[in-house]
Amino acid sequence: MTTHNEGRWTLNDIVALFDGVFAESYMTRLVKGGDEPLYLPATPDTPFHQVIFARGYFASALHEISHWCIAGNRRRQLEDYGYWYLPDGRNAEQQQAFEQAEIAPQALERLFTHACGRTFHVSVDNLGGEVAVDREQFSHKVAARARRYQDEGLPTRANAFYVALTRYYQCSDTLSMAVEQGRKALSTNAACPV
């Protein structure tokens, strides 16, 4: 099987896959941003929702898409889904809450990353903190949640994006073919055809 290799890991491809699957049906687009990622609901000036990823990083795009795939309709009407975020320097209790909230999105990100043929790295996102972070334990929790998603099925939007990624990166479909398969999975909630 021929796969799209490292030269195909471009942000243009990820944006095209995401927008192709979701722009019309969910009025949502993937947008390259600045230093911090952000989700912005549509406004009268911007008639589409924006999943904004940080600095043009491929991993940031997949991570922010993961959050969007989990957020319910009510959350998708709120800036940053209405979630709290504390920057680096969290105490032990805050870090534990952060990690608990990040298990599911990072599990999806792990699946998306592997569908692209890349290596996934968990993010504990507390680089300046005084708290010792057990990256290995967190990594095991994320991997276990990813296995659970595989066993029980992904959320509808996550499954559609996973299908598109898999078709493009693992099956060598063109972008338009992969988008078509993602849309089909979205409309039927069908499992990945790979």
ZITAHU-V806390 format. One record per backbone hydrogen bond with DSSP energy under -1.0 kcal/mol. CO is the residue of the C=O (numbers start at 0). NH is the residue of the N-H. If there is no record, write none. Layout:
BEGIN
co->{CO;CO}
nh->{NH;NH}
END
This chain:
BEGIN
co->{4;5;7;9;10;11;12;13;14;15;16;17;18;21;26;28;30;33;37;38;39;45;48;49;50;51;52;53;56;57;58;59;60;61;62;63;64;65;66;71;73;74;77;78;79;90;91;92;93;94;95;96;97;101;102;103;104;105;106;107;108;109;110;111;112;113;125;132;133;134;135;136;137;138;139;140;141;142;143;144;145;146;147;148;154;155;156;157;158;159;160;161;162;163;164;165;165;166;173;174;175;176;177;178;179;180;181;182;183;184}
nh->{7;8;9;13;14;15;16;17;18;19;20;21;22;25;48;50;52;54;51;79;49;42;28;39;30;37;32;56;60;61;62;63;64;65;66;67;68;69;70;75;76;77;80;81;82;94;95;96;97;98;99;100;101;105;106;107;108;109;110;111;112;113;114;115;117;116;128;134;137;138;139;140;141;142;143;144;145;146;147;148;149;150;151;152;158;159;160;161;162;163;164;165;166;167;168;169;170;172;177;178;179;180;181;182;183;184;185;186;187;188}
END
